[in-house]
Amino acid sequence: MGGAVCADPLFEDITAALPDHQYTGGWEHFVGGGVSAFDCSADGRPDLVAAGGTSPMILLKNVSETGRIAFDPVSVAGEITGVTGAYPVDIDGDGVLDLYVMRVGPDRVLQGGPDCTFTDVTARWNIPQTDQWTTAFTAWWDTGARFPTLAVGHYVDRTNPDGPFGTCDTQTILNPQDGDTPSYRAELLTPGFCTLSMLASTDARGRKSLRISNDRHYYVSGGSEQLWDIRDRRFLTADDGWDTVSLWGMGIASRDLNGDQRDELMLTSMGDQLMQIAQADGRYIGAPYDIGTYAHNPYIKGDGRPSTGWHASFADVNNDGRADLFIAKGNVDQMPGMAMRDPNNLLIQGKDGRFAEAGGVAGVADTARSRGAALADFDSDGRLDLVVVNRRAPMRLYRNVTPDAGNAVQVLAIGAGGNHFAVGARVIVTADDHQQSQQITIGGGHAGAVAGPLHFGIAGAKTATAQVEWPDGSLSDMGDVMAGETILIKQPD
């Protein structure tokens, strides 16, 4: 790509700009601890919602200015505890993001209103309630649907006296019902293998599917990662070319890394972090070891035991036109076989497609028990900043101050009908003959995600073109966007 870019990434720790917030609790909060970034005040700046475990969930309104990041805590439907994470999703199709709040116990749904106000509509929207331990969420729109289908993943059946080992709970599909307001019917999805992340997206076959990442620490044997075909409503098997993979599945990240409009997958785990490369025949293969993403041990001295990965995000932190990879790390609690001083990874993708560790030099090598994270441009300076939620340690905030970073553009796609935020669409950006693409999804990560305009680094280019492939397969017109700007592309009614 054109122009001289891109310096090593550099972040400034500005945690003092946040109120003190920690993800707390006992064994039911060993997992979870998500954070989501989304605009609930309609001012174009991403706000934050962070799980608290036994502490209350916190909502932070973004009051930043260019060059200065600041947040103000605001009330969110009273004090909600027991929260493992929350995902933004526009359930009622009014163009305002709502929140699906995952809990140890009955989940809650909050309807978004003006200026980061929320109303509990769990009963009004007939969200089926159980006392399960919710740890994963994703959503999609079936063709022609007014309201989204919601998928909810549950962890261990904490009521089973024979648990926790071998007592994985079920998963649930919440199917929308006909009517003018949202209403849902629950459908069990079995078997469940202790789900910790779910992602509905277009897979390497070009089919809409539900990817489920599971924790073999508790299913012990007989389980695996899962791929559920959304149209056929069945799990894929070896006959479909689905290779069985078992790992300590924690989080999922998805991104097209080579411009072929098929997304690679990053699956976090204890020990190796598994990257899967999408193939033209619809299969996935494990990335070569020398790609640099396995990140199986801490990169700082003093603890050589295996790492534990949680949230993962692909994002271009130095705007060189290549997606980088952040992985939140941290011991489950006091597992003696795993590293206790386990710094978060910031893996920078080079021109050859390999990744190199930069967490230490970038200033994000925190060794707290990290869980959820979000990369978003909080101060509108064109560089992605970072927030990380930690278990029994303060949430941290880092401002991206990378010198000589490349240029960037943002694309906001607006869909027709109830799918206002065009979930399931693919955004394609080209600058200096270099093409990138990203899907618009809800889910993945570990207990949280980023919703809003998609960020694309374009290195030294001054302009780019953007196009949207809508969920129905149609293409938008090509739009021109200047470096540093956001382009809005609307789907025709």
N, C-alpha and C positions, 0 to 999 in steps of 0.2 A: 504494500500500500504506500501511497505517496507521502513524502515528507519524512524528516528525521524524528522518530519517536523512539523509544519510549523508555523513560527512566525506570529504575527499580521502584516498586511501590513503596509508599511511605504513609503511615497513619499516625495521627496524634491522639493519645489517650485523653479524652475529655469527659471521662465518667462523672466528673464533678457537676456536669450539666444535667445529670439525671437525679431524680429522687432515689433514696436508698430502696432497692427492691431486690429480693432474693426468691428463688424457687425453693421452698422448704417442705419438710414432711418426712415421714418414715418410708417403709418399703414400698408403699403404694405410690410413692413419688420418686422412686429410683429412676423411672423413665418419665418422659414428658418434659415439660419446662420450655414450651415453645413460645416464640414471639412472631407476630405478623406485622408487616408494614403496609398501610393502605391509607388512602385519603378519605377521611370521614368528615372533613370540614369544607370540602369543595373549593379549596384554595390552591390546589395543584401541588401541595407539599405532603409527603407521606407521614401519617401519624402512626402510633404504635399501640399494640395491645399485647401484654405479656402475662403468661400464666404465673400463678403464685404458689400452687400446691396448697399447703395448709394456710399460707398467707393469701390475702385477697388478690384477685386478678387486678392488673393496673392498666389504665388507658391514659396515654400521653398524647396531648395535642401539640403538633409541631408549630412553634412560633419562631422558627429560624429566619435569619436573613442571610444573604450571600456572604459567605466567609465566617458565619457565626451560627452554630447549632444550639437550639434551645427547645425545651419541651415543658409544657405545663400539665400537671395531672388534672384530670377531670373525672367526675363521677360517672359510673357506668352501671345503671340499673341496680344500685345498691352494692353492698360488698358480696362478691361471689367468690367462695372458696372451693377447694377441691378441684381446681381447674388444672388440667394437664396441658392444654393448648387451645387456641381459637383460630378459626379460618374465616377470612372475609369471603362472602359469596352473596350475590344479589338474588335472593330466593324469590322475591315477589315481582321482579322485573321492573321496578320503578326507577332504575338508574342510580340507586343509592345502595351501597354495600351494607349487608347485614352481617351478623356474626354467628357461626355455629361454634358453640362453646363446649369443648370436650371436658368431661369430668370423671372423677372417681365417684360414681353414683350417677343419678339422672342428668343427662345433658340438658343444655338450655340453648334456645335460639333467641337472639336479640335483633329486632328490626331497627335498621339504621334510620335516623331522622336528621333534621338540619343541625349543622354545627356540632357533630360528634355526640348527639343525643341518641339514646337507645332505649327501646321498650321491649320487655320480655313478652314474646308472642308464642312461647312454647305450646301453651294450651290452645290458643286461638288458631294456630296453624296446624293443630293436631299432629305434633311431632311425637311419635311413639316413645314412651318413657320406660326405661329399665334401670336396674341398679347395677349395671355392668361397669367395668373399668375401661373407659374409652381412651384410646391412644392413637387413633389414626382416622383420617377423614379425606374424602375427595368428592368431587361433584362433576356432573356433565349434563348436557341437554340432549335428549333424544331428538331425532328429526321431527320438526314441527311442534315440539313440546313448548308449552308456555312456561312451565316451571322446571327446575332442574331435578334430576335424580341424585340422591345423596347416598354415599356409601360410608359406613362407619365401621371401624375396626376396633375390636376389643382384645384385651391382653389376657391375663390369667383369670380364671374364675375364682375370685377371692373368697367365695362362699363354700367352695369345695373342701371338705375336711381332709381330703387326701392330697391337697395341693401343697406348694404351688407347682411342683414338677409334674409334667404330664397332664396338666389340667387347663390346657388352652381353651379359651372361650370362642364363641361363634363370631361371625361377622354379620352385618345387617345391611341390606339394601332398602332404602326408604324411597318408595315409588310414589310420584306425584299423582294425585287423583284429579278428575275433571272438576272444574268449577272456576269461579272468578277470583278466589283467594287460595293461597297455598293450603294443601291438606295432604297428608301422607299415610301410606300403609306400609307396614314393616314386612320384609321378606328375609328369612334367614339365609345366609350364604355359608355353606359348610363344605369341606371341613375348615376349621380355623386353626392356625398354628402359631398363636400368640403374635398378632399383628402389631407392628410398630410404625408402619408407614404404608400409605396407599396413594396411587396416582392414576387417574384416568387420563389417557392421552392416545394419540395415534401412534401405533407401534411400528416396528420395522416392516411389517407386512402391509402397512397402509390401512390397517383396521383399527377401529376404536376399541380399546381394551383397558382393563383394570389391572394394574400391576400392584402386587401385594408383597411386602417385605416382612418376613417373620423371624422371630427370635428362637433359634434352636436350643438356647439355654434351657427353655422350659418345655418345648415339645419333645425334647430328648431324642426321639427317633421317629422315623416314618413321615416326617414333614419336609417341607421345602419352600422355596420361593414359589409364587403362584402368578399365573397370567390368565385372566378371565375374559373371554370374548364377550363384549357388551351386546352385540347384535344376536349372536347365537346363544348367549346366556349359558356358557359352559366353560370349564377350565380346560386349557390346552394341555395336551399330553405329548409323549414322545412321537406319536403318530403325526402330530402337527409340526414336528421339528423343535418342540420345546424341550430343552435340555434341563434335567433336574439339577438344581443348585440349592445347597443348604448352607446357611451361614447365620451368624448372630445378627440378623437384619435389624437395623436401627432407622436408617433414613434413605430417601431416594432423591437423586437429582437427575435432571433430564435436559439435554441440550444437543443440538446439531453442531458437531465439532469440525466437520470437514466440508460443509456446504452442500451435502447431497440431499438435504431436506428429510433425513432420517435421524432421529435423536439417539445419541448415545445415552447410556444410563450409568450413574454412579450409585453403588449400593454400599452404605457404610456398615461397619461390623466391628467386632472385637478382633484384633489382629489385622489381617489384610482388609483393605478397602477394595471392593471389586468394581472395576470399570468394565462395562459390556459395550462392545462396538457393534452397531447395527450393520447388517449385511444386506446386499441387494436382493438376496433370496428370502428375506424376511426373518432370518435367524439372528441370534446374537452370539458373539464369541468373546471370550475373555481377552482383555487388552494384554499386549506383551508386557512382561515384567519391567522392561527398561523404559516404559512410558512415564514412570515416575509417580504414579497415582496410588500405589498400594499402601504407602504411608503406614507401615505395620509397626514401627517403633518410634518412640520420641526422638526428635532431632536435636534436643539439647542433652548435655551430658548429665549423668547422675542416676538414670533409671533406664535400664535396658530391657525391661519387660514389655510385652506387647501393648499397643495402644488400643483405646476404645473410641470408635467414631460414632457421632450422633448426627446432627444436622449437616447437610451438604448443600452447597449452592454453586452453580456455575455462573460466573459474572466477570465482565471485563474490567478489572480494577485499574489498569493503566491505559485503557482506551487505545490499545494497539490493534484492535480488530480481531483479537483472539480471546476466546473465553478462558478465564482462569478458574480455579477451584478452591473454595474455602471449605474446610471441614472442622466442625466443633468437636473437641476431644475432651475426655474426662472419665475417670474411673466411675463405675456404677455407684460405688460407695467406698467399700474397703476390700474389694476383691484382691486377695494377695497375689494372684497369678498375673495381674495386669498392672500396668504402670500407674503410679500415683502422680508423678510429675509429668503430665501428658499435655504438651502445648498444642494449641490449635494450629492447624495447617493453613498456609496460604500458598498454593501451588500455582506458579505462573507458567502459562503455556508459551513455549518458544515457537520459532518459525518452523521447526521440524515436527511439531505436534507433540513433543515431549514436555513434561512438566518438571519444574525445579522449585524446591522449597525456598520460600522467601519470608516465612512467618517471623523469623527472628529479626532480620534486617528491616522488615516492614513495621515492627513494633506491635505485633498482635499475638506474641507467643505467651499468652496468659496460661497458667497452669492450674487454674481453678477447675472444678468439675463442670465444664461447659455442657450445654444441652442444645437449646434452640438458638438460631441466629437469623439475621436479615441483612442483606446488602441493598441499600437504596440511597438515592441522592437526597439527603435531608436538607441541605442548604442551597440547592439549585445551582451549584457551580460546575456541573457536568461530570463530577467524579463521584463514584459510589462509595458511600460511607458504610460503617459496620456497627451493628448492635448485637450483643451476645448475652443470653441469659445463662446464669450459673446456678448450680445446686448448692444451697447454703453458702453462697458468696455473692457479693454485689453484681448486679447486671452492669455490663461495661459498654461504653460507647466510644467509637473511634472515628475521628474525622479524617477523610482521605485528603492528604496534602501532598500527593505524589508530584514532584516537580517535573516539568516538561512532559506531562501526560498528553496523550493524543486528544483529538476531538471526539465528540460523541453526538448522537442524535437520539431522540426518543420517538416512539410510535404508539399512539393510542388508537386502538381499533374499537369502533362502536357497532355492535351487531343489530340486526333487525329483530323485531318481536321481543319475546321475553328474555332472550339471551343478550342483554344489553352490552355486556362487556366482551362479547364474541369469544366465549370460552370454546375451545376446540379449533379456533382459527390458527393459521400459521402466518407470521409476519416475515417478509423477505426484504432485506436491505442490501443494496449494492453500492459500493464506493470504490473508485479506482479499480474497477473490474474484479473486486473481491466481494463475493456474495456470502451473506450470513442468513440464518433463519432461526426463529424461535417460535415454539408453540405457546399459545395462551392456555394455561391450565390452572386448576384449583386443586391443591393437595400436594403430596410429596413432602420433601424436607423431613424434619422431625418436629411434628406438633405445631407447625406454623409455616407461613409462606409470605411472599410479596405479591400484592395486587396493584396494578396500575400500569402506566405506560412502560413499554419494553425499552430497555437501554441497550444501545449498540455503540461500541467504540469504533471509530473510523480512522484511527491513526492521524496522518497529516492531511487527509482529504478535507476540502472545504464544503463539499456538497455530497449528498447521497440521494438515491432513489429508494422509495419504499412502496411495497405492494402487499396486499393481504389476500391470502387464500382463505375464503370464508368456510365455515364448517360444512356447507353443502357442496364444496368443491369449486365454486365459481371464484373468479379473480377480480379484484378491484382494479381500477385504473392505476397506473403508475403515478406516484406523487414525488415531487422534488422537495427536499428538505435541506436547509442550511445547517452547517455545524453549529451545535449549541442550541438548536431549536427542537420543538416537539411538533410532530405532524399528527393531525386528527383525520382518520379515514373512516367514513361511515358506509355501512352496507345499505344498498337500496332496499326499500321496503318491498 
